[in-house]
Amino acid sequence: MKLFEGAYTALVTPFLQGKVDFASLEKIIDMQLKAGIHGFVVNGTTAESPTLLREEAFDILKFVKEKVGKTAHVIFGSGTNSTASTIELSQQAEKNGAEGLLVVVPYYNKPPQKGLGLHFKKVAESVSLPVMLYNVPGRTITGLNLATIAQLQEVKNIVAIKEATGDLDFGRQVLLAAKKDFIVSSGDDETALALKKLGGKGIVSVCSHIMPTSMAKWFSSETTDKELRDFEGIKEMIRALYMSSNPIPVKAALHLMGIIRSDEVRLPLSPLELEQKKNLESALKKFEKALL
């Protein structure tokens, strides 16, 4: 499978008593590889990248690379809201063996489209790695518009976009504007298969933590109408993984399923409330046959 195509799991960072729990991370990776997942994202939003120390992020990257080998692709989330910081992280990721970079739209400082274009261009030109843009205005406030996306496709190593608006109409317009070899991948679990039906080539998924076999299968072949119907049937489970801020629910799910030793998250995130955990447990039981 070509880099950035297929099903990628945006890895959580398991913690145990405040430290990275590498034993639980190894268990997740082994399960994902057996299921046929195509790649992993390290240090993305789902990894709690804002609270990971830099050395932790690169220790995780090295660990995942060693465990995965050539079985699946490994990309690194290097985006921040500072161009200089993003360049530094991107260059370090390249030195530490990342195959590609996932670079989010700068958050909080609300740059204009011209600033976004210059930001991504400077970051891409600072490395030789292929770059995937990450458009997620629900997290970053500012989002890439179609003109900026079209402009950035002309930068040599910007080769893909993780389109996570959840807006299928916008996704369709991105696909229509995409050059032949530009990869449009979904970053929204709930609309992922519908975007693939329109021409998308992959997904960077949270849901694949608990249903990697299905995600790998769905993104390995042409999407059928039956698969779309099956996918509709599990949307209740997908929505349950977003009952609170990601990755709080998916970590709780992995813990309830016995895959990780703790559902710890780092402040300012906090664990699910008791009633939410009961609802999540009910969803896991209801959809048990669709999991793993």
C-alpha positions in Angstrom: 0.0 0.0 0.0 1.3 3.4 -1.0 2.3 5.8 1.8 -0.7 7.7 3.2 -3.1 5.3 1.5 -5.2 2.8 3.3 -6.1 2.6 7.0 -3.8 4.3 9.5 -4.4 4.1 13.3 -3.7 7.4 15.1 -2.1 5.7 18.1 -3.0 6.6 21.6 -0.2 7.0 24.2 -1.0 4.5 27.0 0.1 5.8 30.4 0.7 4.0 33.7 1.3 6.1 36.8 2.2 9.1 34.6 4.8 7.3 32.4 4.4 6.0 28.9 3.3 2.4 29.1 5.3 0.7 26.4 4.0 -2.8 27.3 0.4 -1.7 26.5 1.6 0.1 23.4 3.3 -3.1 22.2 0.0 -4.9 22.7 -1.9 -2.4 20.6 0.7 -2.5 17.8 0.7 -6.4 17.7 -3.1 -6.4 17.5 -3.2 -3.8 14.8 -0.6 -5.6 12.7 -2.4 -8.9 13.0 -5.5 -7.2 11.8 -3.7 -5.9 8.7 -3.7 -2.2 9.4 -1.6 -0.3 6.9 0.1 2.4 9.0 0.4 4.3 12.2 0.5 7.9 13.2 2.7 8.7 16.2 2.4 12.0 18.1 -1.0 13.0 16.7 -3.9 14.5 18.5 -5.0 11.1 19.7 -1.5 10.6 21.2 -2.1 13.6 23.4 0.8 15.4 21.6 0.3 18.7 23.4 1.2 17.0 26.7 4.0 14.7 25.5 7.5 15.7 26.2 9.6 15.9 23.1 11.8 13.0 24.2 8.8 10.9 25.0 7.4 11.5 21.4 10.7 10.4 19.8 11.1 7.4 22.1 7.6 6.3 21.0 8.5 6.9 17.4 11.6 4.7 17.7 9.7 2.0 19.6 6.9 1.9 17.0 9.4 1.8 14.1 11.3 -1.1 15.7 8.1 -3.1 16.4 6.5 -2.4 12.9 9.6 -2.9 10.8 8.5 -2.9 7.1 5.1 -4.4 7.9 3.3 -1.0 8.0 4.1 2.7 7.5 4.9 5.0 10.4 4.3 8.8 10.1 4.9 11.4 12.8 2.7 14.3 13.7 5.0 17.3 13.8 2.6 20.2 13.5 2.4 23.0 16.1 1.2 26.6 16.0 4.8 27.8 15.4 6.5 27.5 12.0 10.0 27.4 13.6 8.9 24.7 16.1 7.2 22.6 13.4 10.3 22.8 11.3 12.5 21.6 14.2 10.1 18.7 15.1 9.9 17.7 11.4 13.6 17.6 11.0 14.0 15.6 14.1 11.3 13.2 13.0 13.2 12.7 9.7 16.4 11.9 11.6 14.6 9.5 13.8 13.2 7.4 11.0 9.7 8.7 10.3 8.5 7.9 6.7 6.3 10.9 6.4 4.9 13.8 8.4 1.3 14.8 9.4 1.3 18.6 9.8 -1.8 20.1 11.4 -3.1 23.6 10.6 -1.6 26.0 13.3 -4.1 26.3 16.1 -5.0 29.2 18.4 -3.2 32.0 16.6 -5.8 32.0 13.7 -3.5 32.7 10.7 -4.9 34.0 7.4 -4.8 31.8 4.3 -1.6 33.5 3.1 0.1 32.7 6.4 -1.1 29.1 6.2 0.3 28.7 2.7 3.7 30.1 3.7 3.8 28.0 6.9 3.2 24.7 5.1 5.6 25.6 2.3 8.4 26.5 4.6 7.9 23.3 6.7 7.8 21.1 3.6 10.9 22.7 2.2 12.8 22.1 5.4 12.7 18.3 5.0 12.8 15.6 2.3 10.0 13.6 3.8 6.5 13.5 2.1 4.0 15.7 4.0 0.3 15.2 4.7 -1.7 18.4 5.4 -4.1 18.0 8.3 -7.3 20.1 8.0 -9.3 19.9 11.2 -11.0 23.3 12.0 -13.0 21.7 14.8 -9.7 21.6 16.7 -7.8 24.5 15.2 -10.5 27.1 14.5 -8.9 28.1 11.2 -9.1 25.7 8.3 -7.5 25.4 4.9 -9.7 26.7 2.0 -9.8 25.1 -1.4 -7.5 27.7 -3.0 -4.8 27.2 -0.4 -5.1 23.4 -0.7 -4.7 23.7 -4.5 -1.7 26.1 -4.1 0.0 23.7 -1.7 -0.3 20.7 -4.0 2.3 22.5 -6.1 4.9 22.1 -3.4 7.0 19.1 -4.3 6.7 17.0 -1.2 3.2 17.9 -0.1 1.4 14.8 -1.4 -1.7 14.3 0.7 -4.3 15.8 3.0 -6.1 14.4 6.1 -9.5 16.0 5.5 -11.2 16.0 8.9 -13.9 18.6 8.6 -16.6 15.9 8.5 -18.2 17.9 5.7 -18.7 15.6 2.8 -19.5 18.5 0.4 -16.2 20.1 1.2 -14.5 16.8 0.9 -16.0 16.3 -2.6 -14.7 19.7 -3.6 -11.2 18.8 -2.3 -11.3 15.6 -4.3 -12.4 17.5 -7.5 -9.5 20.0 -7.0 -6.9 17.3 -6.3 -4.2 16.6 -8.8 -4.0 13.0 -10.0 -1.5 11.8 -7.5 -2.6 13.9 -4.6 -4.0 11.7 -1.8 -7.2 12.7 0.0 -7.6 10.8 3.2 -10.3 11.1 5.8 -9.7 12.2 9.4 -13.3 11.7 10.4 -14.4 8.2 11.3 -18.1 8.8 10.8 -17.9 10.0 7.2 -14.7 8.1 6.2 -16.3 5.4 4.0 -18.6 7.9 2.3 -15.5 10.0 1.4 -13.8 6.9 0.1 -16.8 6.2 -2.1 -16.3 9.7 -3.6 -12.6 9.0 -4.3 -10.8 9.2 -1.0 -7.8 6.8 -0.6 -7.5 6.3 3.1 -8.3 7.2 6.7 -6.4 8.2 9.8 -8.6 6.6 12.4 -9.4 6.6 16.1 -12.0 3.9 15.7 -9.5 1.5 14.2 -8.1 1.0 17.7 -11.0 -1.3 18.5 -12.1 -2.5 15.0 -8.8 -2.7 13.0 -9.8 -5.7 10.9 -12.9 -4.0 9.5 -11.0 -0.7 8.9 -8.2 -2.5 7.1 -10.6 -4.4 5.0 -12.7 -1.4 4.1 -9.7 0.5 2.9 -8.1 -2.3 1.0 -10.6 -2.5 -1.9 -13.4 -0.7 -3.7 -16.2 0.3 -1.4 -19.4 -1.7 -2.0 -23.0 -0.6 -1.2 -23.2 -3.5 1.3 -20.1 -2.2 3.2 -21.7 1.3 3.3 -24.8 -0.3 4.9 -22.7 -2.3 7.3 -20.8 0.9 8.2 -24.1 2.7 8.9 -24.9 -0.1 11.3 -21.8 0.6 13.5 -22.0 4.4 13.6 -23.5 4.2 17.1 -20.3 2.6 18.2 -18.2 5.2 16.4 -20.2 8.1 18.0 -19.6 6.5 21.5 -15.9 7.0 20.9 -16.5 10.7 20.7 -18.8 11.1 23.7 -16.0 13.2 25.3 -12.8 14.8 23.9 -10.6 12.4 22.0 -8.8 10.3 23.1 -10.6 9.9 26.5 -13.3 7.5 25.3 -11.0 5.3 23.1 -8.6 4.9 25.9 -11.4 3.9 28.2 -12.6 1.4 25.5 -9.1 -0.1 25.2 -8.9 -0.5 28.9 -12.4 -2.0 29.2 -11.4 -4.5 26.5 -8.3 -5.5 28.4 -5.9 -4.1 25.8 -4.2 -1.4 27.8 -3.5 -1.5 31.6 -4.9 1.9 32.4 -7.3 4.5 30.8 -5.0 7.3 32.2 -4.9 10.6 30.3 -2.8 13.7 31.1 -4.2 16.9 32.4 -5.9 19.0 31.3 -7.8 15.9 30.0 -9.7 13.9 32.6 -11.1 10.3 32.5 -14.7 9.5 31.6 -17.4 10.1 34.2 -18.9 7.0 35.6 -22.2 7.3 33.7 -20.3 7.9 30.4 -18.2 4.8 31.1 -21.3 2.7 31.6 -22.7 3.9 28.3 -19.4 3.1 26.6 -19.4 -0.4 28.1 -23.0 -0.9 26.9 -21.9 0.1 23.3 -18.9 -2.3 23.4 -21.1 -5.2 24.5 -23.7 -4.3 21.8 -21.2 -4.2 19.0 -18.9 -7.0 20.4 -19.0 -9.0 17.1 -17.8 -6.0 15.1 -14.8 -5.4 17.2 -11.1 -6.4 16.7 
